[in-house]
Amino acid sequence: MKIASKDNPVRLSWLREQGLRMDAAPYLSGAFEARKLLERLPVTEPLREVTRGGNGIFHAGRPLRRWVTSPEHGVRFFSSTDIMEADFSNLPLISKTSVALNPRLTIRAGWTLITRSGNVGRIAYARPDIDGYACSEHVMRVVPAPGRIPPGYLNTFLRSRFGVPIVTSQAYGAIIQHIEPDHIAGLPVPRFESAVEEEIHDLVEEAATLRTEFQEGVVGATEDLFKTAGLEDLIDLRWHDQPRDVGFVQRGLSHTTLRALNYQPRAQRILQRLRDETECLTLGEICKGGQLGSGVRFKRVDAEPGHGAVCLIGQRQGFWIRPEGRWISPTQAPPGIFARDETVMIPSQGTLGENEVFCRAIFVTGSWLDYAYTQHFLRVVSGTPDIPGAYLFAFLRSEAMFRVLRSMSTGGKQQDIHEGLRAQIPVPVLTAPDRERIAETIRAAYRKRDEADKKEDRALELLEQAVLEHSAG
C-alpha cells in the first residue's frame, strides 16, 4: 500500500488541480508527475482538440445484443478483453441488426481503443483488418482528427508511461472502476515537429500491418492444411448449425470413459473423417519422445522485474498481444516452467463457455520463449523430427480440433482434457513438402508478430526521448 509521507507529500495545490479528489489514485500512480512533466513542454494540446470535432472521444452506450452464429448475419464483436488479443479468429458475432440500431458500435482502422470499465486503461490500436468490426460499450474510442495529428503517434502517447497513468488516474468507483470521455478530454498531448510525429506514426502503422499479416498467416496455414488433406468442409465448421447432440446411442463402450460428452456425435464425425480420409498418426505417437502433458506444479516466489525475474503467463494472458503475467523468481521454480521452441500450449483447465480459452491453442516461439508458463497449459511437443511443432499448431488451432478437444473434457466444475483420449487424436501427416510449407507459414507469421512488437517498442522509445529532451530544454 502506498501512503503519503514527508518524503512523498500531497500538497493542497495538487488537490485543487485534481478537482479536490481525496482518493490516492491521481497522486500516487505517477499521473501527477506525468502531468507536471508534460507542462514543461513547449507545446501541448488537450486531447479533445486533436480528436474528431464534437465527438472524437466516445463509447457506444449499452447496445441491444443479439448474438448469431452465421457470418452472413453477423459482425465480429470485441469485448474489453478481446481488444488485447493477438488472434481475432474466434471473436463472437453480434447481429447486423444490432449494429444497424447502434452504429456507434462500429470501429475503424487507426482509432485508439481504451478499456473504460473494470480493468481501466488497457490500450490497443485498431489495425486495418478489423475495420468495420463492432466493439463493446466498455471500450472507449479515441478518433484522431484527420490532418490534425497522426493516429499512430496519438496511440503511442496514450499507451506510453506518460499517457497510461493519467488515463487510469481518472477512474472512479469502488468495486468496479470506470472512466468517461469527459474525464480524459483535457489530457495534455505533447506536440513535436511533424517529422518526429510521422516517424512514430509510421512505426505503429507498420506494426499494425505486420499484425494483420500475422493473422492472415496463421489462418492461411490452417486452411492450407485442411484443403491439402481434402477436408475443406471442416474449415468453416458451422458447429452450432448442426443437430444437437441429444438422444444418441453409443455402443462398444470401453473402460476409458463413460461420460456422454466424450462420445459427442458431432466430434466423433470429425474424428471419423480424419481416420477414414487421410493418412494419420495419433497425437500420442507424434509426441512420443517429446511431451504431451501438463506443466509442473510449483510455488510462486514473487520478484521484481529487472532483478532476475521472469513473467509467468496464465491461460488467458497467453492469447494477448502483450501478456500481463505475474513476475516470479525462476531460481525458486523447477526447469519445466519454460517452453521448448515450437511448443503448442493448450489451456487445459477451465469451463465450457463459448468465449472461454479452454482447449484453444497458442504457439511458443521467438520472444515468447523468454516467458514462463503455468501448469494449467497442456504442452504439446513433437518427438517426431519431420512433423514440426509449427505444423501441429496449424492443425490444433482449428475450430474442428477445438471442438474435438472440448468433447474430451473430464472433471467436475473445472474441466480437464482426458489424458487417454487426447493421445488418440488422429493428425493428418500429408507429404513432407506440404508439412514444411505449412510449418514455414506459421513460423513466418510469428516472426512478423515479433517484428511488430519491436516497432511498437521503438515508437515508444522515440516518444519518450522527445518528451524528456524537450522538457529538459
C-alpha positions as CSV (number, residue, x, y, z in Angstrom):
1,M,0.0,0.0,0.0
2,K,1.3,3.5,-0.9
3,I,0.8,6.3,1.6
4,A,1.7,10.0,1.6
5,S,4.6,10.9,3.9
6,K,7.1,13.7,4.5
7,D,9.1,12.1,1.6
8,N,6.1,11.8,-0.6
9,P,3.7,14.6,0.4
10,V,0.4,15.6,-1.3
11,R,0.1,19.4,-1.4
12,L,-3.1,21.5,-1.2
13,S,-2.4,23.0,-4.6
14,W,-2.3,19.5,-6.0
15,L,-5.8,18.8,-4.5
16,R,-7.2,21.9,-6.2
17,E,-5.7,20.9,-9.6
18,Q,-7.3,17.5,-9.3
19,G,-10.8,18.8,-8.6
20,L,-10.4,18.2,-4.8
21,R,-10.3,14.4,-5.3
22,M,-9.5,12.8,-2.0
23,D,-8.6,9.3,-3.2
24,A,-5.0,8.4,-3.7
25,A,-5.0,7.4,-7.4
26,P,-4.2,10.8,-9.0
27,Y,-1.3,11.4,-6.7
28,L,0.4,8.1,-6.1
29,S,0.1,6.4,-9.5
30,G,2.7,8.6,-11.4
31,A,-0.1,10.5,-13.0
32,F,0.6,13.8,-11.3
33,E,4.3,13.6,-12.0
34,A,3.5,12.9,-15.7
35,R,1.2,15.9,-15.9
36,K,3.9,18.1,-14.3
37,L,6.5,16.8,-16.8
38,L,4.2,17.5,-19.7
39,E,3.5,21.0,-18.5
40,R,7.2,21.8,-19.1
41,L,6.9,21.0,-22.8
42,P,6.8,23.9,-25.2
43,V,3.5,22.8,-26.9
44,T,0.7,20.5,-25.7
45,E,-2.9,20.3,-26.8
46,P,-5.9,18.9,-24.9
47,L,-7.0,15.5,-26.2
48,R,-10.4,17.0,-27.2
49,E,-8.6,19.4,-29.6
50,V,-6.8,16.7,-31.6
51,T,-9.7,14.3,-31.9
52,R,-12.6,14.4,-34.4
53,G,-14.6,17.6,-33.8
54,G,-17.5,17.3,-31.4
55,N,-17.5,13.5,-31.0
56,G,-13.9,12.3,-31.0
57,I,-13.9,10.5,-27.6
58,F,-16.9,8.3,-27.0
59,H,-18.2,4.9,-26.2
60,A,-21.2,3.1,-27.8
61,G,-23.6,3.1,-24.9
62,R,-25.4,-0.1,-23.9
63,P,-26.5,-1.8,-27.1
64,L,-29.2,-4.4,-27.8
65,R,-27.1,-7.5,-28.1
66,R,-28.4,-10.2,-30.4
67,W,-25.8,-13.0,-31.0
68,V,-25.7,-15.1,-34.1
69,T,-23.6,-17.9,-35.4
70,S,-23.6,-17.2,-39.1
71,P,-21.1,-14.7,-40.6
72,E,-23.7,-13.8,-43.2
73,H,-25.8,-12.3,-40.5
74,G,-23.2,-11.0,-38.0
75,V,-20.3,-8.8,-37.3
76,R,-17.2,-9.7,-35.3
77,F,-17.5,-8.3,-31.8
78,F,-14.8,-7.2,-29.3
79,S,-15.3,-7.3,-25.6
80,S,-13.0,-5.2,-23.5
81,T,-10.6,-8.2,-23.1
82,D,-10.7,-9.2,-26.7
83,I,-9.0,-5.9,-27.9
84,M,-5.8,-7.2,-26.2
85,E,-5.7,-10.5,-28.2
86,A,-3.3,-11.3,-30.9
87,D,-5.5,-13.6,-33.0
88,F,-9.1,-12.4,-33.7
89,S,-10.2,-15.6,-35.4
90,N,-12.5,-16.7,-32.6
91,L,-14.5,-13.5,-31.9
92,P,-18.2,-13.9,-31.3
93,L,-20.7,-12.5,-33.9
94,I,-23.2,-9.8,-33.0
95,S,-26.2,-9.4,-35.4
96,K,-26.0,-6.9,-38.1
97,T,-29.4,-5.7,-36.9
98,S,-27.9,-4.7,-33.5
99,V,-25.1,-2.8,-35.3
100,A,-27.6,-1.0,-37.5
101,L,-29.6,0.1,-34.5
102,N,-26.4,1.5,-32.9
103,P,-23.8,2.5,-35.5
104,R,-21.5,3.7,-32.7
105,L,-20.7,0.0,-32.1
106,T,-18.6,0.1,-35.3
107,I,-14.8,0.8,-35.0
108,R,-12.5,2.0,-37.8
109,A,-8.8,1.4,-38.5
110,G,-6.5,4.0,-36.9
111,W,-8.7,4.5,-33.8
112,T,-7.3,4.1,-30.4
113,L,-9.3,1.8,-28.1
114,I,-9.2,2.2,-24.3
115,T,-10.9,-0.1,-21.8
116,R,-13.1,2.0,-19.6
117,S,-14.7,-0.4,-17.2
118,G,-13.2,-2.9,-14.8
119,N,-9.5,-3.1,-15.8
120,V,-9.3,0.5,-16.9
121,G,-6.6,1.9,-19.2
122,R,-5.7,-1.0,-21.4
123,I,-5.0,0.5,-24.8
124,A,-5.0,-1.0,-28.3
125,Y,-4.7,0.3,-31.9
126,A,-7.3,-0.6,-34.4
127,R,-5.4,-2.3,-37.2
128,P,-6.6,-2.5,-40.9
129,D,-8.1,-5.9,-40.8
130,I,-10.6,-5.0,-38.0
131,D,-12.1,-2.0,-39.8
132,G,-15.8,-2.3,-39.6
133,Y,-15.9,-4.7,-36.6
134,A,-18.1,-4.0,-33.6
135,C,-16.9,-3.2,-30.1
136,S,-18.3,-3.3,-26.6
137,E,-19.6,-0.2,-24.7
138,H,-16.9,-1.0,-22.1
139,V,-14.3,0.3,-24.6
140,M,-13.8,4.0,-25.3
141,R,-13.0,5.1,-28.8
142,V,-10.5,7.9,-29.4
143,V,-10.8,9.1,-33.0
144,P,-7.9,11.3,-34.2
145,A,-8.8,14.4,-36.2
146,P,-7.9,13.9,-39.8
147,G,-4.9,16.1,-40.7
148,R,-4.5,17.3,-37.2
149,I,-2.5,14.5,-35.6
150,P,-1.1,11.2,-36.9
151,P,-3.2,8.3,-35.5
152,G,-0.2,6.1,-34.7
153,Y,1.5,9.0,-32.8
154,L,-1.6,9.7,-30.7
155,N,-1.9,6.0,-29.9
156,T,1.8,5.8,-28.9
157,F,1.4,8.7,-26.5
158,L,-1.7,7.3,-24.9
159,R,-0.1,3.9,-24.2
160,S,3.2,5.5,-23.0
161,R,4.4,5.9,-19.4
162,F,3.0,9.4,-19.6
163,G,-0.4,8.7,-21.0
164,V,-1.4,5.5,-19.2
165,P,-1.0,6.8,-15.6
166,I,-3.1,9.9,-16.4
167,V,-5.8,7.9,-18.0
168,T,-6.0,5.3,-15.2
169,S,-5.9,8.0,-12.5
170,Q,-9.2,9.4,-13.8
171,A,-11.1,6.2,-12.9
172,Y,-13.9,6.4,-10.3
173,G,-15.9,3.8,-8.5
174,A,-15.4,1.4,-5.6
175,I,-15.7,-2.2,-6.7
176,I,-15.8,-1.7,-10.5
177,Q,-13.8,1.2,-11.8
178,H,-15.0,3.4,-14.7
179,I,-13.9,6.3,-16.8
180,E,-15.9,8.5,-19.1
181,P,-14.9,10.5,-22.2
182,D,-15.1,13.8,-20.3
183,H,-12.5,12.5,-17.8
184,I,-9.7,12.3,-20.3
185,A,-10.8,15.1,-22.7
186,G,-8.4,17.5,-21.2
187,L,-5.4,15.1,-21.2
188,P,-2.4,17.1,-22.4
189,V,-1.0,15.7,-25.7
190,P,2.6,16.8,-26.4
191,R,3.2,18.1,-29.9
192,F,6.6,17.9,-31.7
193,E,8.0,18.5,-35.2
194,S,6.0,16.8,-37.9
195,A,9.0,14.6,-38.8
196,V,9.1,13.1,-35.2
197,E,5.4,12.5,-35.1
198,E,5.3,11.0,-38.5
199,E,8.2,8.7,-37.8
200,I,6.4,7.4,-34.7
201,H,3.1,7.0,-36.6
202,D,4.8,5.1,-39.4
203,L,6.3,2.6,-37.0
204,V,2.8,2.0,-35.5
205,E,1.3,1.6,-38.9
206,E,4.0,-0.8,-40.0
207,A,3.4,-2.8,-36.8
208,A,-0.4,-2.9,-37.5
209,T,0.3,-4.2,-41.0
210,L,2.6,-6.9,-39.6
211,R,-0.1,-8.0,-37.1
212,T,-2.6,-8.2,-40.0
213,E,-0.1,-10.3,-41.9
214,F,0.4,-12.5,-38.8
215,Q,-3.4,-13.1,-38.6
216,E,-3.5,-13.9,-42.3
217,G,-0.6,-16.3,-42.0
218,V,-1.9,-18.4,-39.1
219,V,-5.4,-18.6,-40.6
220,G,-3.9,-19.4,-44.1
221,A,-1.7,-22.2,-42.7
222,T,-4.7,-23.9,-41.1
223,E,-6.8,-23.6,-44.3
224,D,-3.9,-24.9,-46.4
225,L,-3.6,-28.0,-44.1
226,F,-7.3,-28.9,-44.3
227,K,-7.5,-28.2,-48.1
228,T,-4.5,-30.3,-48.8
229,A,-5.9,-33.1,-46.7
230,G,-9.2,-32.9,-48.7
231,L,-11.2,-31.7,-45.7
232,E,-12.2,-28.2,-46.9
233,D,-15.6,-28.6,-45.3
234,L,-14.0,-28.7,-41.8
235,I,-12.6,-25.1,-42.3
236,D,-16.0,-23.5,-42.0
237,L,-17.4,-25.9,-39.5
238,R,-20.7,-24.2,-38.5
239,W,-20.8,-26.2,-35.3
240,H,-24.0,-24.7,-34.0
241,D,-25.9,-25.2,-37.2
242,Q,-25.5,-28.9,-36.9
243,P,-28.1,-31.0,-35.0
244,R,-27.7,-31.0,-31.2
245,D,-26.1,-34.0,-29.5
246,V,-29.2,-35.3,-27.7
247,G,-30.8,-38.7,-27.7
248,F,-27.9,-40.6,-29.3
249,V,-26.9,-44.2,-28.6
250,Q,-23.3,-45.2,-28.2
251,R,-22.3,-48.9,-28.4
252,G,-19.0,-50.6,-27.8
253,L,-18.1,-48.7,-24.6
254,S,-14.7,-49.3,-23.0
255,H,-13.2,-48.7,-19.6
256,T,-11.7,-45.5,-20.9
257,T,-14.7,-43.3,-20.2
258,L,-18.4,-43.5,-19.6
259,R,-19.1,-39.7,-20.0
260,A,-21.6,-39.0,-22.7
261,L,-19.8,-35.8,-23.8
262,N,-16.8,-37.9,-24.7
263,Y,-18.9,-39.6,-27.4
264,Q,-20.4,-36.4,-28.8
265,P,-21.7,-37.3,-32.3
266,R,-20.6,-34.0,-33.9
267,A,-17.0,-34.5,-32.6
268,Q,-17.0,-38.2,-33.5
269,R,-17.9,-37.4,-37.1
270,I,-14.8,-35.1,-37.3
271,L,-12.6,-37.8,-35.9
272,Q,-14.0,-40.5,-38.2
273,R,-13.4,-38.2,-41.2
274,L,-9.8,-37.8,-40.3
275,R,-9.3,-41.5,-39.8
276,D,-11.1,-42.6,-43.0
277,E,-10.0,-39.9,-45.5
278,T,-6.4,-39.0,-44.5
279,E,-3.2,-40.8,-43.6
280,C,-2.8,-40.2,-39.9
281,L,-0.6,-40.7,-36.9
282,T,-2.1,-40.2,-33.5
283,L,-1.0,-37.2,-31.4
284,G,0.4,-39.6,-28.8
285,E,2.6,-41.3,-31.4
286,I,3.9,-37.9,-32.7
287,C,4.7,-36.7,-29.2
288,K,6.4,-39.9,-28.1
289,G,9.9,-38.6,-27.2
290,G,8.5,-35.1,-26.9
291,Q,5.8,-34.1,-24.5
292,L,2.0,-34.4,-24.2
293,G,1.2,-33.4,-20.7
294,S,0.6,-30.6,-18.3
295,G,3.4,-28.5,-16.8
296,V,4.9,-28.9,-13.3
297,R,3.2,-27.6,-10.2
298,F,5.4,-25.2,-8.2
299,K,5.4,-22.5,-5.5
300,R,5.4,-19.0,-6.9
301,V,8.0,-16.7,-5.4
302,D,7.4,-13.1,-6.4
303,A,10.3,-11.0,-7.7
304,E,10.7,-7.5,-9.2
305,P,11.2,-7.0,-12.9
306,G,14.8,-6.3,-13.8
307,H,16.1,-8.3,-10.9
308,G,16.3,-11.7,-12.5
309,A,12.5,-12.2,-12.5
310,V,10.6,-13.8,-15.3
311,C,7.0,-13.1,-16.4
312,L,4.7,-16.1,-15.7
313,I,1.9,-16.4,-18.3
314,G,-1.5,-17.8,-17.4
315,Q,-4.1,-19.3,-19.7
316,R,-6.0,-16.1,-20.5
317,Q,-2.9,-13.9,-20.9
318,G,-1.3,-16.4,-23.3
319,F,-3.6,-15.1,-26.0
320,W,-2.8,-11.4,-25.6
321,I,-0.5,-9.3,-27.8
322,R,1.4,-8.3,-24.7
323,P,0.8,-10.6,-21.7
324,E,0.5,-9.1,-18.2
325,G,1.7,-12.0,-16.2
326,R,3.0,-12.2,-12.6
327,W,6.7,-11.7,-12.1
328,I,8.4,-14.6,-10.3
329,S,11.9,-15.8,-9.4
330,P,12.9,-18.6,-11.8
331,T,15.6,-19.8,-9.4
332,Q,12.9,-20.8,-7.0
333,A,11.0,-22.8,-9.6
334,P,11.7,-26.0,-11.5
335,P,13.0,-26.0,-15.1
336,G,9.7,-27.1,-16.5
337,I,8.2,-23.6,-16.2
338,F,9.8,-22.7,-19.6
339,A,8.8,-24.0,-23.0
340,R,10.8,-25.5,-25.8
341,D,10.8,-23.8,-29.2
342,E,7.7,-24.6,-31.2
343,T,5.7,-25.9,-28.3
344,V,1.9,-25.8,-28.7
345,M,0.2,-24.7,-25.5
346,I,-3.4,-25.6,-24.9
347,P,-5.3,-24.3,-21.8
348,S,-6.4,-27.5,-20.2
349,Q,-8.3,-26.4,-17.1
350,G,-11.4,-24.4,-17.4
351,T,-15.1,-24.4,-18.2
352,L,-17.1,-24.9,-21.4
353,G,-18.3,-21.4,-22.1
354,E,-18.2,-20.4,-25.7
355,N,-15.9,-17.5,-25.1
356,E,-13.5,-19.3,-22.7
357,V,-10.0,-20.2,-23.8
358,F,-10.2,-23.8,-22.5
359,C,-8.9,-26.0,-25.4
360,R,-7.8,-23.1,-27.7
361,A,-4.1,-23.4,-28.8
362,I,-1.2,-20.9,-28.7
363,F,2.3,-21.3,-30.2
364,V,5.5,-20.6,-28.3
365,T,8.5,-19.4,-30.3
366,G,10.7,-16.3,-30.7
367,S,10.4,-13.8,-27.9
368,W,7.8,-15.8,-26.1
369,L,10.5,-18.4,-25.2
370,D,11.6,-15.9,-22.5
371,Y,8.3,-16.3,-20.6
372,A,7.4,-18.9,-18.0
373,Y,4.1,-20.8,-18.2
374,T,1.7,-22.1,-15.6
375,Q,1.0,-25.8,-15.2
376,H,-2.5,-25.3,-16.5
377,F,-1.3,-25.4,-20.1
378,L,-1.2,-28.8,-21.9
379,R,2.3,-28.9,-23.5
380,V,2.3,-30.5,-27.0
381,V,5.9,-31.1,-28.1
382,S,6.6,-33.1,-31.2
383,G,9.0,-36.0,-30.7
384,T,8.9,-36.8,-34.5
385,P,11.6,-34.7,-36.3
386,D,9.7,-34.5,-39.6
387,I,6.5,-33.3,-38.0
388,P,7.4,-29.9,-36.5
389,G,5.5,-28.1,-33.8
390,A,4.5,-25.3,-36.2
391,Y,2.7,-27.9,-38.3
392,L,0.9,-29.3,-35.2
393,F,-0.2,-25.8,-34.2
394,A,-1.7,-25.2,-37.7
395,F,-3.8,-28.3,-37.0
396,L,-4.6,-27.9,-33.4
397,R,-5.6,-24.2,-33.6
398,S,-8.5,-25.1,-36.0
399,E,-12.2,-24.8,-35.0
400,A,-12.5,-28.6,-35.7
401,M,-9.8,-29.5,-33.2
402,F,-11.1,-27.0,-30.6
403,R,-14.5,-28.9,-30.7
404,V,-12.8,-32.3,-30.6
405,L,-10.7,-31.3,-27.6
406,R,-13.8,-29.9,-25.8
407,S,-15.5,-33.2,-26.4
408,M,-12.7,-34.9,-24.5
409,S,-13.4,-33.0,-21.3
410,T,-13.3,-34.7,-17.9
411,G,-13.8,-33.5,-14.4
412,G,-16.4,-31.5,-12.4
413,K,-16.7,-27.7,-12.3
414,Q,-13.2,-27.2,-13.7
415,Q,-12.7,-29.4,-16.8
416,D,-9.5,-31.1,-17.9
417,I,-8.7,-32.8,-21.2
418,H,-8.9,-36.6,-20.9
419,E,-5.3,-38.0,-20.9
420,G,-6.1,-41.1,-22.8
421,L,-8.5,-39.6,-25.4
422,R,-6.2,-36.7,-26.4
423,A,-3.4,-39.1,-27.2
424,Q,-5.7,-40.8,-29.7
425,I,-6.4,-37.7,-31.8
426,P,-5.6,-38.5,-35.5
427,V,-3.3,-36.0,-37.1
428,P,-3.1,-35.8,-40.9
429,V,0.6,-36.2,-41.9
430,L,0.4,-35.1,-45.6
431,T,3.6,-35.2,-47.6
432,A,7.0,-33.8,-46.3
433,P,6.9,-30.7,-48.7
434,D,3.3,-30.0,-47.6
435,R,4.2,-30.2,-43.9
436,E,7.2,-28.0,-44.3
437,R,5.3,-25.4,-46.3
438,I,2.5,-25.2,-43.7
439,A,5.0,-25.0,-40.8
440,E,7.0,-22.3,-42.5
441,T,3.9,-20.2,-43.0
442,I,3.3,-20.4,-39.2
443,R,7.0,-19.5,-38.5
444,A,6.9,-16.5,-40.8
445,A,3.7,-15.3,-39.2
446,Y,5.3,-15.4,-35.7
447,R,8.4,-13.6,-37.0
448,K,6.2,-10.8,-38.2
449,R,4.5,-10.7,-34.8
450,D,7.8,-10.3,-33.0
451,E,8.8,-7.6,-35.5
452,A,5.6,-5.7,-34.8
453,D,6.4,-5.8,-31.1
454,K,9.9,-4.3,-31.8
455,K,8.4,-1.5,-34.0
456,E,5.9,-0.5,-31.3
457,D,8.7,-0.5,-28.7
458,R,10.8,1.7,-30.9
459,A,7.9,4.1,-31.3
460,L,7.6,4.4,-27.5
461,E,11.3,5.0,-27.2
462,L,11.2,7.8,-29.7
463,L,8.2,9.4,-28.0
464,E,9.8,9.2,-24.5
465,Q,13.1,10.5,-25.8
466,A,11.3,13.5,-27.4
467,V,9.4,14.3,-24.2
468,L,12.4,14.1,-22.0
469,E,14.6,16.2,-24.3
470,H,12.0,19.0,-24.8
471,S,11.0,19.1,-21.1
472,A,14.7,19.4,-20.1
473,G,15.2,22.3,-22.5
